[in-house]
Amino acid sequence: MDANQAENLFESKLAKNEMIEPKDWMPENYRKHLIRQISQHAHSEIVGMLPEGNWITRAPSLRAKLVLLAKVQDEGGHGLYLYAAAETLGTGRAQMIDDLHSGKAKYSSIFNYPTISWADMGAIGWLVDGAAILNQIPLCRCSYGPYARAMVRICKEESFHQRQGFDILLALANGSPEQRAMAQDAINRWYWPAVMMFGPSDDASTNSAQSMKWKIKRFSNDELRQRFVDMIAEQIKVLGLVVPDPELRWNEERGHYDFGPIDWDEFWNVVNGNGPCNRQRLRTRVEAHEEGEWVREAASVYADKKRSRENQTKAA
């Protein structure tokens, strides 16, 4: 099969909504785009463990500790699935991690904000994971098979995370005046960063159009952002709290909520490494990786010994 035939087959599969598998021919730019997106997604899951892991020992009850511990464990698993999916494209995990630690690779800017109260665990679950679900459910139909299949389980677990976060905020909203104020403060601080999670506006996004053409993404950044605003504007009514956007209004003609301007200067400032916790998050990840070197070495030695014993048994 020559290059033109291979490309035609690739385009035909996309047109029929068939998945591209690791051994299939694919354009090199498609491969590179997927490596960038999937590895960035994996990095986000791993770095995303840090803001919440800080609260496991300070959770207000044993049940809350167990639930938060389970959530952080899920996120570590999500990173594992995604690194494995990226490896099917010919990139090594060590290289992806080196790119993260050197600052070459990005992760979601949302994880560069501090968690200063227990209510932040609720806001992250409800707002951040809520935004993630809207972004990730369409990825279950992504054109690249390993990525799409990994997302099925990830989305199921993320839906649990969102309910867990909403449950925290609901308890605080129905608590004392101080607890209610704590919940509102967390929402005030996390709402706009969550709105920014969908990335730059469509006219400023350099990758969105091509990603949709390849059927990696199914919806544009602004489409998903609108869905998020509509969802939160309705769900917050159950909490009896307030969306921190004085310009939020229902638009009968559009059938959607209108919302205020996004502070894109803040978004790009955080993306470019100047957020409240950028340096702290990256430093923590690098230190954890370096301190865990002996574990990786021990696991490698054990695997070699086990393989050697198995070979000796077969030879005997």
Secondary structure, 3 states (H helix, E strand, C coil): CCHHHHHHHHHHHHHCCCCECCCCCCCHHHHHHHHHHHHHHHHHHHHCHHHHHCCCCCCCCHHHHHHHHHHHHHHHHHHHHHHHHHHCCCCCHHHHHHHHHHCCCCCCHHHHCCCCCCHHHHHHHHHHHHHHHHHHHHHHHCCEHHHHHHHHHHHHHHHHHHHHHHHHHHHHHCCCHHHHHHHHHHHHHHHHHHHHCCCCCHHHCCCHHHHHHCCCCCCCHHHHHHHHHHHHHHHHHHHCCCCCCCCCEEECCCCEEECCCCCHHHHHHHHHHHCCCHHHHHHHHHHHHHHCHHHHHHHHHHHHHHHHHHHHHHHC
